[in-house]
Every structure is written in C-alpha cells, then in structure tokens.
C-alpha cells in the first residue's frame, strides 16, 4: 500500500485519572494514601491520532472540543505532536469531553466518559474534513452514530479504506450500515456486546468472529484479546498472535494504540499479521507506562523493542521504515 495520510474522525477528552489500590465497593469511602490523581489529555480518538503521529503517519484529526481552556490545551498538544488540526471544531455550547478513569494497582481500569462537545460532531464537520484527501479513515464509536455512518459512507463512496476500533460498543448499533470496512476491531467486552459471545478461548473467539462477519462487511475481524494477544479472522482462516510478556502498570489507551499502529502498519505493508504483531508490541510498551497519551510509544521505541527481542515471533517482523520490506 505505502500511503499514510489517515483521517481520524473520533473523540477528544481531558482524562481525570485516579490511581488507587482498588476501587471502592458500593457505599464505601476510601481515603487513598498510596495513589494520586491528575488531569491529562485523552479520548480514544486523540490517543489514536497521537499514536499515528508518533509512528510516522500523516495524521489529520477531525473532532469537536469545547471553546474552553481544556479545548485550547488539547489543540496545542496535538499541534506539538505534528497532527493536522485544521478540522477540529471549537464548540461554543458544549464543554470539552471528560473521561473519569479509575486505575487500580494491578493496572486494570474502569472508565466513565462524559461526551461534551464530542456529542455534537456533525455531518458538516465530516464533509469539511474530507477536503484533506485522506488515504484511509479511522474511527471509534465515542462520537454520534450519525457521524460514524456519514464518515463511513463518504469513505466508501470515495473508495477510501475504513478502519474501525469498535468501542465503546452498543448492541443496537447498525453495523451493516457501515458499508465496506477494511478492519473491524473490538476488544473482548465489545465483542460480547455485539455478538452475545464471550471470546474466552479460540473456539468461542472464532464463533464470535464468524458472527461479527455476518453483521459487518469487514475484510478482517481483529479481536483485541488482552493478555492473550489478538485474534484475526479473514472470513476463511483465523490466526492467534500472542501478546508480549510484560508487567502492566496501566492499561489505559492500550486498545487505542493497538488499533492505530495496526492500521498504520497495515497501510504500509498490506499484511494483517505483520500489522498485528507491531500493534501488540506498541500496546505492550504502553501498558508499562502510566496514563493515556503519556504512554504512547514512538516508532523508534517500537523498533528498538523489536530489535532487542530474542523470540522468533518478533525477529520475523520486517522493518517498516523501509515500507515493510525485509
């Protein structure tokens, strides 16, 4: 493929990150003496846009933020990362989105998202963003259904491949209306929401992937499988790509990073297995670091990890700095 301008149509938030030994039970108050809290840039779309930029992609970000201090802070950060921000709209009526993220000592997280301006992203915003002539479109579902469907429709009409990180999931989302999708990638929870099947092993993951393939017209279904890695289904065969062996500190944004790196490497190489292997490495590096945008690795860091890895499965990875050639 070799083209790398990607239009990310998705969400931008400020993350209120709260670190703790464990989340409180219902009705319980905990005085947290070991953890801390912070306000950091986040949002599924923003995390992925930054990952594209740090991996060397030409990234255009279309979203809405509030015309407030948080929105200005986010736009300044995106510009510093080298992201094209021309199609970010400052909403006069809604505040910048907020995500409340509870991170336990074991690295697991729970997230509550308040959409704010993300919920106002509209067809006019999307129409404007396509002026950038993207080579691919990347989306998540933290924006209105109409915005997701309109973006997919325009991309299909233009013959531009559509990549979807399928979260957050809703069982009633009209997946068939997305049209043709290159890669559709839910995590385990999202897979269960869409299909009613929990992908707890290879057999159940295959059943879930087959069911998903009847619900969305996707070339590849890639289930983000957490500690197990990733499960790829191409309509005929499936592949299990094991996760890297790391000790997690914070899993926030790992899925966003995985999906972005998978998309970018696939755009460069056309090889889904290679793309997922690189995505696994990027996600593995991210979970060893705290935070969302602060945990996103650069391409150089991913390449250094691959270079130093002794296991055969990573030694086989091509150098994507040369367009995926061995």
Rosetta silent file (secondary structure, phi, psi, omega in degrees, C-alpha in Angstrom):
SEQUENCE: XXXXXXXXXXXXXXXXXXXXXXXXXXXXXXXXXXXXXXXXXXXXXXXXXXXXXXXXXXXXXXXXXXXXXXXXXXXXXXXXXXXXXXXXXXXXXXXXXXXXXXXXXXXXXXXXXXXXXXXXXXXXXXXXXXXXXXXXXXXXXXXXXXXXXXXXXXXXXXXXXXXXXXXXXXXXXXXXXXXXXXXXXXXXXXXXXXXXXXXXXXXXXXXXXXXXXXXXXXXXXXXXXXXXXXXXXXXXXXXXXXXXXXXXXXXXXXXXXXXXXXXXXXXXXXXXXXXXXXXXXXXXXXXXXXXXXXXXXXXXXXXXXXXXXXXXXXXXXXXXXXXXXX
SCORE:     score description
SCORE:     0.000 S_00000001
   1 L     0.000  -67.678  169.677    0.000    0.000    0.000 S_00000001
   2 L    79.727   -0.483  177.074    2.588    2.553    1.107 S_00000001
   3 L   -99.707  149.788 -171.673    0.246    5.535    1.624 S_00000001
   4 L  -140.605   13.728  174.441   -0.062    7.036    5.066 S_00000001
   5 E   -83.285  116.140 -177.999   -2.411   10.026    5.296 S_00000001
   6 E  -117.991  132.010  175.276   -5.083    8.935    7.732 S_00000001
   7 E   -95.967  114.312  177.120   -8.149   10.932    8.716 S_00000001
   8 E   -94.918  114.828  176.111   -9.111   10.189   12.322 S_00000001
   9 E  -110.568  103.974 -171.214  -12.773   11.050   12.949 S_00000001
  10 L  -166.046 -149.202 -168.390  -13.309   10.438   16.627 S_00000001
  11 L  -112.010  154.596  174.634  -13.234   11.858   20.157 S_00000001
  12 L  -135.107  132.497 -177.830  -11.062   14.147   22.247 S_00000001
  13 E  -137.602  163.994  158.779  -11.230   14.371   26.040 S_00000001
  14 E   -98.311  130.869 -179.723   -9.483   15.545   29.128 S_00000001
  15 E   -97.583  126.155  170.722   -8.894   12.492   31.322 S_00000001
  16 E   -94.995   98.981 -173.256   -9.367   12.716   35.080 S_00000001
  17 E   -95.997  124.160 -179.498   -7.100    9.842   36.103 S_00000001
  18 E  -119.527  118.986 -178.936   -7.460    8.467   39.635 S_00000001
  19 E  -101.958  138.438 -173.794   -4.955    5.876   40.848 S_00000001
  20 L  -155.567  163.013  174.796   -5.815    3.618   43.758 S_00000001
  21 L   -64.605  -47.315  176.903   -5.116    0.263   45.346 S_00000001
  22 L  -154.716  160.124  176.100   -8.651   -0.838   44.442 S_00000001
  23 L   -75.268  148.255  179.084  -11.993    0.721   43.546 S_00000001
  24 L   -71.388  153.098  172.367  -14.400    1.166   46.473 S_00000001
  25 L   -75.172  166.634  177.727  -17.400   -1.096   46.947 S_00000001
  26 L   -57.439  126.451  179.704  -20.886    0.358   46.699 S_00000001
  27 L    83.336   -1.438 -176.994  -21.426    2.728   49.648 S_00000001
  28 L   -97.876  141.902  172.510  -17.759    2.588   50.690 S_00000001
  29 L  -112.479  130.546  178.999  -15.440    5.584   51.069 S_00000001
  30 L  -116.128  131.394  169.367  -11.694    5.044   50.727 S_00000001
  31 L   -90.719  107.824 -173.403   -9.009    7.503   51.805 S_00000001
  32 L   -87.159  111.016 -177.429   -6.360    6.793   49.170 S_00000001
  33 L   -98.889  -19.664 -176.663   -2.893    7.298   50.638 S_00000001
  34 L   -97.009  -31.174 -175.297   -0.812    5.488   48.044 S_00000001
  35 L   -88.302 -171.120  177.873   -2.367    6.713   44.790 S_00000001
  36 L  -153.376 -177.771  176.770   -2.762   10.113   43.174 S_00000001
  37 E  -141.368  158.258 -179.161   -4.833   11.916   40.567 S_00000001
  38 E  -158.867  160.533  173.906   -4.159   14.053   37.517 S_00000001
  39 E  -111.279  116.984 -175.650   -5.806   15.718   34.521 S_00000001
  40 E  -133.899  154.682  176.873   -4.207   14.597   31.265 S_00000001
  41 E   -61.550  139.493  179.568   -5.105   14.711   27.561 S_00000001
  42 E  -159.503 -153.234 -172.721   -7.083   11.685   26.412 S_00000001
  43 L   100.508  135.731 -174.691  -10.042   10.444   24.397 S_00000001
  44 H   -58.278  -43.336 -179.194   -9.975    7.361   22.201 S_00000001
  45 H   -65.834  -44.058 -179.691   -9.617    9.354   19.000 S_00000001
  46 H   -63.590  -42.585  178.054   -6.912   11.613   20.364 S_00000001
  47 H   -57.690  -44.228 -178.876   -4.918    8.663   21.726 S_00000001
  48 H   -69.507  -40.210  178.708   -5.016    7.006   18.316 S_00000001
  49 H   -60.145  -42.961  178.545   -4.199   10.233   16.460 S_00000001
  50 H   -64.865  -39.925  177.924   -1.119   10.737   18.623 S_00000001
  51 H   -61.741  -42.537  175.775   -0.106    7.112   18.055 S_00000001
  52 H   -57.938  -47.922 -176.971   -0.361    7.629   14.284 S_00000001
  53 H   -63.979  -43.323 -178.446    1.755   10.761   14.501 S_00000001
  54 H   -70.769  -20.235  178.583    4.408    9.201   16.735 S_00000001
  55 L   -90.863    0.763  175.499    4.589    6.234   14.397 S_00000001
  56 L   102.228    4.709 -178.444    5.337    8.484   11.442 S_00000001
  57 L   -79.367  154.720  172.397    1.890    8.800    9.896 S_00000001
  58 E   -87.904   96.669 -169.626    0.461   11.913    8.254 S_00000001
  59 E  -105.287  128.275  174.004   -2.472   12.279   10.648 S_00000001
  60 E  -112.356  127.638 -175.084   -5.455   14.588   10.230 S_00000001
  61 E  -112.371  122.114  174.824   -7.763   14.794   13.250 S_00000001
  62 E  -112.983  118.994 -179.186  -11.443   15.751   12.932 S_00000001
  63 E  -160.732 -177.502  172.417  -13.263   16.191   16.230 S_00000001
  64 E  -125.785  137.412  171.709  -15.020   18.741   18.445 S_00000001
  65 E  -127.038  164.807  175.875  -13.715   20.285   21.648 S_00000001
  66 E   -74.441  154.040  173.253  -15.204   22.987   23.822 S_00000001
  67 L   -82.274   65.546 -174.882  -14.199   26.602   23.354 S_00000001
  68 L  -139.719 -179.523 -176.378  -12.616   26.432   26.789 S_00000001
  69 H   -63.375  -36.246  178.601   -9.218   26.089   28.421 S_00000001
  70 H   -65.441  -42.440  178.686   -9.251   22.290   28.086 S_00000001
  71 H   -62.432  -42.810  179.229  -10.013   22.505   24.375 S_00000001
  72 H   -64.752  -38.983  178.625   -7.219   25.009   23.791 S_00000001
  73 H   -62.866  -42.439 -178.908   -4.813   22.841   25.756 S_00000001
  74 H   -65.151  -47.099 -178.835   -5.683   19.785   23.661 S_00000001
  75 H   -60.653  -41.609  178.770   -5.312   21.544   20.312 S_00000001
  76 H   -61.274  -39.134  179.668   -1.926   22.952   21.330 S_00000001
  77 H   -67.063  -43.761 -179.983   -0.775   19.470   22.302 S_00000001
  78 H   -61.028  -41.039  179.474   -1.944   17.929   19.013 S_00000001
  79 H   -64.288  -37.980  177.378   -0.108   20.588   17.037 S_00000001
  80 H   -63.628  -31.408  178.777    3.048   19.903   19.040 S_00000001
  81 L   -78.531   -8.264 -179.515    2.703   16.212   18.073 S_00000001
  82 L    89.866   16.636  179.306    2.550   17.169   14.399 S_00000001
  83 L   -84.906  139.294  176.139   -1.159   16.392   13.939 S_00000001
  84 E   -75.043  115.123 -174.264   -3.138   18.403   11.381 S_00000001
  85 L  -106.925   13.129 -175.548   -5.738   20.253   13.487 S_00000001
  86 L   -60.399  -25.696 -173.771   -7.461   22.303   10.752 S_00000001
  87 L  -106.808   19.657  171.340  -10.656   20.273   11.089 S_00000001
  88 E   -87.717  124.540 -177.558  -11.026   20.444   14.867 S_00000001
  89 E   -98.433  132.461  173.684  -14.126   22.493   15.691 S_00000001
  90 E   -90.625  111.798 -176.365  -14.350   24.627   18.836 S_00000001
  91 E   -81.160  130.538 -177.495  -17.904   24.194   20.095 S_00000001
  92 L   -83.111  -15.810 -173.167  -19.479   27.316   21.605 S_00000001
  93 L  -108.770  -28.930 -174.897  -22.196   25.452   23.526 S_00000001
  94 L  -112.685  146.547  177.414  -20.644   22.239   24.861 S_00000001
  95 L   -77.812  164.012  172.534  -17.564   21.733   27.072 S_00000001
  96 L   -59.780  139.570 -179.291  -14.603   19.606   26.115 S_00000001
  97 E   -58.236  151.448 -179.369  -15.303   15.931   26.781 S_00000001
  98 E  -130.882  133.596  172.931  -14.209   14.426   30.083 S_00000001
  99 E  -117.354  126.706  175.147  -13.276   10.843   30.939 S_00000001
 100 E   -96.442  116.560 -172.193  -13.058    9.728   34.563 S_00000001
 101 E  -117.747  117.727  177.580  -10.548    6.872   34.704 S_00000001
 102 E   -99.773  118.319 -177.395  -10.096    4.703   37.794 S_00000001
 103 E  -113.666  119.060  179.363   -6.821    2.769   37.683 S_00000001
 104 L   -84.384  168.846 -175.750   -6.233    0.002   40.210 S_00000001
 105 L   -61.459  -25.168 -179.619   -2.855   -1.148   41.490 S_00000001
 106 L   -86.007    3.681  178.249   -2.880   -4.140   39.102 S_00000001
 107 L    92.410  -11.521  178.972   -3.131   -1.835   36.066 S_00000001
 108 L   -71.601  150.766 -178.741   -6.787   -2.577   35.328 S_00000001
 109 E  -134.120  158.763  172.174   -9.033    0.393   34.672 S_00000001
 110 E  -129.299  136.574 -171.727  -12.677    1.480   34.685 S_00000001
 111 E  -129.666  133.567  169.854  -13.767    4.470   32.606 S_00000001
 112 E  -118.349  125.671 -175.443  -16.786    6.771   32.625 S_00000001
 113 E  -112.748  130.317  173.802  -16.924    9.160   29.677 S_00000001
 114 E  -106.433  107.192 -167.992  -18.864   12.441   29.509 S_00000001
 115 L   -60.344  -40.614 -177.222  -19.010   13.255   25.770 S_00000001
 116 H    55.709 -128.395 -176.601  -19.488   17.035   25.939 S_00000001
 117 H   -63.658  -23.850  178.082  -18.535   18.515   22.554 S_00000001
 118 H   -56.755  -34.042 -177.679  -17.863   15.043   21.124 S_00000001
 119 H   -73.129   -7.362 -179.160  -21.618   14.513   21.037 S_00000001
 120 H  -102.660    0.915  177.969  -22.069   17.492   18.717 S_00000001
 121 L   -58.583  128.596 -169.665  -19.804   16.245   15.904 S_00000001
 122 L  -129.834  175.431 -176.744  -21.986   16.555   12.810 S_00000001
 123 H   -61.316  -36.692  179.124  -22.164   15.831    9.082 S_00000001
 124 H   -62.957  -39.002  176.948  -20.957   19.313    8.161 S_00000001
 125 H   -61.232  -42.984 -177.111  -17.784   18.760   10.217 S_00000001
 126 H   -68.669  -43.694  177.796  -17.173   15.470    8.436 S_00000001
 127 H   -56.344  -44.372  179.847  -17.821   16.900    4.976 S_00000001
 128 H   -62.201  -41.057 -174.780  -15.257   19.616    5.666 S_00000001
 129 H   -66.159  -27.950 -177.928  -12.637   17.126    6.892 S_00000001
 130 H   -71.066   -6.879  175.151  -12.662   15.097    3.672 S_00000001
 131 H   -62.840  -21.120 -178.078  -11.080   18.081    1.911 S_00000001
 132 H   -73.605   -5.611  179.954   -7.754   16.730    3.220 S_00000001
 133 L    52.644   66.387 -178.129   -7.931   13.833    0.691 S_00000001
 134 L   -73.565  156.573  172.535   -7.080   11.004    3.101 S_00000001
 135 L   -88.859  -18.400  177.996   -5.656    7.631    2.094 S_00000001
 136 E  -157.943  158.018  176.490   -7.636    5.963    4.898 S_00000001
 137 E  -120.866  135.210 -178.320  -10.258    6.789    7.508 S_00000001
 138 E  -125.020  131.422 -178.524  -10.009    5.638   11.127 S_00000001
 139 E  -138.805  158.146  163.506  -12.875    5.817   13.623 S_00000001
 140 L  -125.909 -175.969 -172.149  -14.073    4.810   17.045 S_00000001
 141 L  -113.858   29.439  173.896  -17.582    4.975   18.490 S_00000001
 142 L   -89.165   12.466  177.502  -17.214    7.729   21.099 S_00000001
 143 L  -121.738  167.998 -177.480  -18.982   10.066   18.651 S_00000001
 144 L   -58.149  147.358  178.830  -22.634   10.103   17.482 S_00000001
 145 H   -52.964  -43.180 -177.487  -23.830    7.173   15.363 S_00000001
 146 H   -60.407  -35.269  179.094  -24.754    9.560   12.551 S_00000001
 147 H   -69.913  -41.223  177.466  -21.182   10.862   12.439 S_00000001
 148 H   -61.621  -48.488 -176.379  -19.732    7.345   12.262 S_00000001
 149 H   -67.569  -38.234  179.232  -22.121    6.299    9.498 S_00000001
 150 H   -66.836  -40.141  177.673  -21.651    9.512    7.495 S_00000001
 151 H   -63.133  -45.418  179.490  -17.868    9.153    7.647 S_00000001
 152 H   -63.226  -41.224 -179.874  -18.071    5.549    6.510 S_00000001
 153 H   -61.144  -47.980 -179.301  -20.473    6.461    3.706 S_00000001
 154 H   -63.220  -40.633  179.308  -18.210    9.189    2.352 S_00000001
 155 H   -64.888  -43.219  178.520  -15.155    6.944    2.564 S_00000001
 156 H   -62.307  -42.405  179.371  -16.928    4.119    0.749 S_00000001
 157 H   -63.092  -33.467 -178.751  -18.096    6.472   -1.997 S_00000001
 158 H   -89.003   -2.610 -178.498  -14.531    7.724   -2.440 S_00000001
 159 L    71.690   27.638 -179.463  -13.029    4.226   -2.388 S_00000001
 160 L   -97.609  130.475 -179.499  -11.063    5.001    0.785 S_00000001
 161 E   -64.431  142.915 -177.724  -10.475    2.085    3.211 S_00000001
 162 E  -112.037  128.268  178.101  -12.278    2.330    6.553 S_00000001
 163 E  -118.190  128.679 -176.074  -10.694    1.131    9.802 S_00000001
 164 E  -126.592  119.082  167.434  -12.859    0.886   12.910 S_00000001
 165 E   -87.525  106.116 -162.511  -11.770    0.444   16.514 S_00000001
 166 L   -83.755   56.311  177.531  -15.198   -0.743   17.645 S_00000001
 167 L  -143.658  152.373   -5.744  -15.528    0.852   21.042 S_00000001
 168 L   -71.601  150.445 -173.147  -17.422    1.739   23.013 S_00000001
 169 L   -96.324  147.640  170.726  -19.897   -0.875   21.789 S_00000001
 170 L  -132.964  134.556 -175.067  -23.685   -0.878   21.738 S_00000001
 171 L   -64.508  -22.559 -177.960  -25.650   -3.965   20.807 S_00000001
 172 L   -99.030   10.609  178.050  -28.093   -1.938   18.709 S_00000001
 173 L   -66.337  133.349 -176.845  -25.512   -0.099   16.595 S_00000001
 174 L   -77.779   76.047 -174.701  -26.432   -0.591   12.887 S_00000001
 175 H   -57.100  -38.655 -176.982  -23.196   -2.295   11.850 S_00000001
 176 H   -61.897  -27.210 -178.470  -24.461   -3.293    8.400 S_00000001
 177 H   -74.594   -5.748  178.516  -24.940    0.390    7.525 S_00000001
 178 H   -69.768  -20.360 -174.499  -21.186    0.950    7.784 S_00000001
 179 L    75.368 -151.103 -176.941  -20.702   -0.470    4.296 S_00000001
 180 E   -76.959  129.762  178.951  -17.324   -1.943    3.432 S_00000001
 181 E  -122.975  136.339  179.069  -14.770   -1.949    6.281 S_00000001
 182 E   -74.985  -55.128  177.540  -11.133   -2.962    5.919 S_00000001
 183 E  -132.625  128.771  175.235  -10.525   -3.895    9.587 S_00000001
 184 E  -115.425  119.068 -168.845  -13.162   -4.054   12.327 S_00000001
 185 E  -131.809   94.143  171.914  -11.522   -4.402   15.738 S_00000001
 186 L   -91.378  162.308  169.541  -13.460   -4.772   19.008 S_00000001
 187 E   -89.728 -171.817 -175.876  -11.973   -5.848   22.326 S_00000001
 188 H   -62.485  -46.856 -178.715  -13.289   -8.801   24.338 S_00000001
 189 H   -64.221  -43.063  179.713  -16.056   -6.856   26.085 S_00000001
 190 H   -65.229  -37.716  176.531  -17.139   -5.143   22.878 S_00000001
 191 H   -60.222  -43.786  178.615  -17.177   -8.474   21.054 S_00000001
 192 H   -65.232  -38.508  178.800  -19.527   -9.877   23.678 S_00000001
 193 H   -62.562  -44.309 -177.853  -21.754   -6.798   23.434 S_00000001
 194 H   -72.004  -38.435 -168.509  -22.092   -7.100   19.660 S_00000001
 195 H  -110.622  -19.285 -172.226  -22.435  -10.894   19.421 S_00000001
 196 L    78.784    6.120 -178.859  -23.539  -12.198   22.822 S_00000001
 197 L  -114.997  123.682  176.359  -20.474  -14.471   22.733 S_00000001
 198 L   -84.493  118.662 -176.834  -17.633  -14.040   25.228 S_00000001
 199 L   -80.556   71.648 -173.895  -14.363  -14.825   23.380 S_00000001
 200 L   -86.274  -14.179  178.608  -12.752  -16.719   26.250 S_00000001
 201 L  -152.539 -179.781 -176.646  -10.882  -19.245   24.082 S_00000001
 202 H   -62.286  -41.283 -177.389  -10.082  -19.974   20.450 S_00000001
 203 H   -65.325  -45.647 -179.546  -13.346  -21.801   19.791 S_00000001
 204 H   -71.311  -34.127  176.808  -15.549  -19.068   21.259 S_00000001
 205 H   -64.735  -39.996  177.812  -13.454  -16.327   19.649 S_00000001
 206 H   -64.543  -43.732  178.628  -13.913  -17.998   16.268 S_00000001
 207 H   -61.383  -41.439  179.186  -17.669  -18.263   16.786 S_00000001
 208 H   -65.260  -42.468 -179.542  -17.790  -14.586   17.770 S_00000001
 209 H   -65.259  -40.855  177.468  -15.671  -13.551   14.780 S_00000001
 210 H   -62.584  -41.973  178.819  -17.851  -15.548   12.382 S_00000001
 211 H   -65.345  -41.432  177.710  -20.955  -13.925   13.836 S_00000001
 212 H   -60.695  -37.033 -178.839  -19.376  -10.478   13.551 S_00000001
 213 H   -67.127  -18.229  174.570  -18.571  -11.183    9.913 S_00000001
 214 H   -88.248  -11.405 -176.201  -22.306  -11.627    9.283 S_00000001
 215 H  -101.570  -28.292 -179.061  -23.030   -8.304   10.990 S_00000001
 216 L  -135.618  138.092 -177.336  -20.398   -6.049    9.403 S_00000001
 217 E   -83.571   78.342 -174.931  -18.894   -6.240    5.906 S_00000001
 218 E  -114.098  140.201  174.585  -15.250   -6.369    7.015 S_00000001
 219 E   -67.232  -41.811  178.557  -12.216   -7.809    5.253 S_00000001
 220 E  -132.041  137.679  166.209  -10.677   -8.625    8.632 S_00000001
 221 E  -103.731  124.320  177.998  -12.095   -9.032   12.110 S_00000001
 222 E  -123.575  109.728  178.389   -9.381   -8.433   14.722 S_00000001
 223 E   -89.900  119.720  174.841  -10.394   -9.091   18.323 S_00000001
 224 E   -73.530  116.482 -163.548   -8.154   -7.335   20.828 S_00000001
 225 L  -108.523   21.088  175.920   -7.677  -10.209   23.231 S_00000001
 226 H    60.487 -130.841 -177.145   -5.980   -8.566   26.218 S_00000001
 227 H   -63.830  -19.117  179.116   -3.303  -10.682   27.856 S_00000001
 228 H   -82.863  -16.467 -179.782   -3.786  -13.361   25.181 S_00000001
 229 L   111.036 -121.788 -178.151   -2.851  -11.006   22.352 S_00000001
 230 E  -146.000  149.289 -178.304   -5.072  -10.700   19.282 S_00000001
 231 E  -118.577  119.792 -177.542   -7.376  -12.949   17.243 S_00000001
 232 E  -108.211  133.623  175.333   -7.538  -12.380   13.457 S_00000001
 233 E  -131.320  127.202 -176.673  -10.306  -13.749   11.218 S_00000001
 234 L  -109.463   13.298 -179.241  -10.292  -13.202    7.447 S_00000001
 235 L    97.803  -18.018  178.926  -13.522  -14.968    6.566 S_00000001
 236 L  -129.170  -44.906 -177.101  -11.828  -18.311    5.952 S_00000001
 237 L  -126.092  164.709  174.707   -8.994  -18.773    8.439 S_00000001
 238 E  -129.675  156.514 -179.605   -8.032  -17.418   11.820 S_00000001
 239 E  -135.554  138.732  174.551   -4.711  -16.537   13.419 S_00000001
 240 E  -109.580  120.728  178.952   -3.786  -16.045   17.066 S_00000001
 241 E  -108.062  108.949 -174.712   -0.980  -13.558   17.661 S_00000001
 242 L   -62.591  150.942  176.204    0.289  -13.882   21.255 S_00000001
 243 L   -74.349  159.407  172.882    0.754  -10.809   23.424 S_00000001
 244 L   -74.551  149.527 -176.241    4.168   -9.641   24.528 S_00000001
 245 L   -89.547   94.720  178.422    5.176  -10.728   28.036 S_00000001
 246 L  -132.600  163.672  175.864    5.220   -7.536   30.126 S_00000001
 247 L   -98.637  114.830 -174.947    4.055   -6.494   33.577 S_00000001
 248 L   -72.580  141.957  172.952    1.217   -3.960   33.202 S_00000001
 249 L  -107.182  -40.163 -177.318    1.212   -0.701   35.114 S_00000001
 250 L  -159.092  119.349 -176.992   -1.769    0.953   33.417 S_00000001
 251 L   -90.214    1.521  179.198   -3.818   -0.454   30.522 S_00000001
 252 L   -56.011  131.196  175.233   -5.496    2.882   29.701 S_00000001
 253 L    76.810   -2.272 -178.041   -5.318    3.634   25.943 S_00000001
 254 H   -59.367  -41.911  179.458   -3.656    0.309   25.076 S_00000001
 255 H   -66.374  -37.779  178.188   -6.504   -0.626   22.743 S_00000001
 256 H   -63.738  -41.793  179.814   -6.448    2.793   21.058 S_00000001
 257 H   -68.030  -44.622  177.739   -2.707    2.486   20.488 S_00000001
 258 H   -54.167  -51.734 -174.243   -3.024   -1.101   19.242 S_00000001
 259 H   -64.051  -39.743  179.804   -5.667   -0.153   16.673 S_00000001
 260 H   -66.410  -46.864 -179.206   -3.750    2.874   15.382 S_00000001
 261 H   -66.641  -40.807  175.567   -0.451    1.045   14.975 S_00000001
 262 H   -56.672  -46.334 -179.391   -2.197   -1.944   13.384 S_00000001
 263 H   -62.814  -47.199 -177.357   -3.876    0.405   10.908 S_00000001
 264 H   -62.605  -47.617 -177.720   -0.691    2.309   10.086 S_00000001
 265 H   -67.418  -37.168  176.157    1.459   -0.787    9.558 S_00000001
 266 H   -63.146  -40.491  176.877   -1.291   -2.433    7.504 S_00000001
 267 H   -60.915  -34.092 -178.632   -1.462    0.694    5.327 S_00000001
 268 H   -79.572  -36.322 -170.055    2.291    0.419    4.783 S_00000001
 269 H  -113.004  -26.067 -173.798    2.584   -3.324    4.211 S_00000001
 270 L    73.060    9.187 -175.988   -0.847   -4.748    3.362 S_00000001
 271 L  -111.579  112.043 -174.773   -0.014   -7.614    5.737 S_00000001
 272 H   -68.648  -36.322 -179.068   -2.505   -8.076    8.584 S_00000001
 273 H   -67.572  -45.790  176.059   -0.313  -10.462   10.606 S_00000001
 274 H   -58.731  -43.348 -179.013    2.677   -8.111   10.484 S_00000001
 275 H   -60.511  -43.796 -178.444    0.390   -5.216   11.409 S_00000001
 276 H   -70.266  -35.286  177.653   -0.998   -7.024   14.455 S_00000001
 277 H   -62.626  -45.006  176.402    2.455   -8.095   15.628 S_00000001
 278 H   -64.360  -39.535  178.850    3.651   -4.493   15.619 S_00000001
 279 H   -62.118  -40.203  176.788    0.421   -3.407   17.300 S_00000001
 280 H   -59.744  -41.509  179.899    0.999   -5.967   20.061 S_00000001
 281 H   -65.194  -46.212 -179.559    4.471   -4.543   20.671 S_00000001
 282 H   -61.321  -43.373  178.707    3.210   -0.948   20.795 S_00000001
 283 H   -65.099  -38.629  179.480    0.399   -1.887   23.185 S_00000001
 284 H   -62.507  -44.017  177.582    2.821   -3.862   25.366 S_00000001
 285 H   -61.842  -41.390 -175.373    5.132   -0.881   25.704 S_00000001
 286 H   -63.987  -37.807 -175.685    2.177    1.380   26.518 S_00000001
 287 H   -74.332  -10.013  175.621    0.858   -0.734   29.400 S_00000001
 288 L   -87.311    2.184 -177.963    4.219   -0.494   31.175 S_00000001
 289 L  -125.072  147.652  178.060    3.699    3.277   31.447 S_00000001
 290 L   -78.085  153.417  171.924    1.088    5.298   33.335 S_00000001
 291 L    92.207  178.408 -179.300   -1.505    7.447   31.593 S_00000001
 292 L   -97.272  -84.135 -179.278   -3.104    7.627   28.160 S_00000001
 293 H   -62.007  -28.908 -179.867   -1.250    9.960   25.775 S_00000001
 294 H   -70.027  -15.100 -176.668    1.792    9.809   28.058 S_00000001
 295 H   -97.246   -4.133 -172.136    2.084    6.053   27.464 S_00000001
 296 L   -75.908  122.761 -179.105    2.136    6.122   23.648 S_00000001
 297 L   -79.807  158.498  171.492    5.451    4.875   22.217 S_00000001
 298 L   -85.854  166.953  176.267    7.224    6.312   19.192 S_00000001
 299 H   -61.953  -38.696  179.319    8.080    4.204   16.176 S_00000001
 300 H   -59.708  -39.669  179.028   11.747    4.331   17.219 S_00000001
 301 H   -67.297  -39.700  177.485   10.847    2.834   20.610 S_00000001
 302 H   -65.160  -44.180 -179.724    8.835    0.059   18.988 S_00000001
 303 H   -64.108  -36.755  178.105   11.655   -0.703   16.552 S_00000001
 304 H   -66.040  -40.217  176.800   14.174   -0.786   19.404 S_00000001
 305 H   -60.369  -46.944 -179.285   11.946   -3.245   21.309 S_00000001
 306 H   -62.298  -42.267 -179.142   11.704   -5.449   18.226 S_00000001
 307 H   -60.670  -39.730 -175.758   15.472   -5.255   17.662 S_00000001
 308 H   -86.167  -11.362 -177.686   16.196   -6.342   21.215 S_00000001
 309 L   -73.110  134.090 -176.019   13.567   -9.056   21.371 S_00000001
 310 L   -96.107  -13.102 -176.245   15.069  -12.528   21.220 S_00000001
 311 L   -76.430  146.511 -176.466   11.950  -14.536   20.467 S_00000001
 312 H   -58.499  -37.145 -173.188   11.435  -15.734   16.909 S_00000001
 313 H   -64.302  -25.023  176.134    7.963  -14.253   16.569 S_00000001
 314 H   -97.546  -25.416  176.831    9.312  -10.707   16.791 S_00000001
 315 H   -64.856  -24.146 -179.263   12.578  -11.350   14.969 S_00000001
 316 L   -77.499   -9.585 -176.837   10.470  -12.185   11.919 S_00000001
 317 L   -67.936  133.783  175.621    8.957   -8.696   11.800 S_00000001
 318 L   -72.490  161.210  177.092   10.004   -6.614    8.764 S_00000001
 319 L   -85.002  107.719 -174.964   11.480   -3.149    9.183 S_00000001
 320 H   -74.275   -6.842  174.249    8.553   -0.860    8.379 S_00000001
 321 H   -66.581  -19.921  177.438   10.919    2.070    7.953 S_00000001
 322 H  -107.008   32.840  176.071   11.528    0.543    4.519 S_00000001
 323 L    72.501   16.449  177.659    7.859    0.228    3.677 S_00000001
 324 L    95.340    3.614  178.797    7.620   -3.262    5.163 S_00000001
 325 L   -78.595  144.784  178.513   10.395   -4.862    3.121 S_00000001
 326 L   -67.657    0.000    0.000   12.577   -7.427    4.778 S_00000001
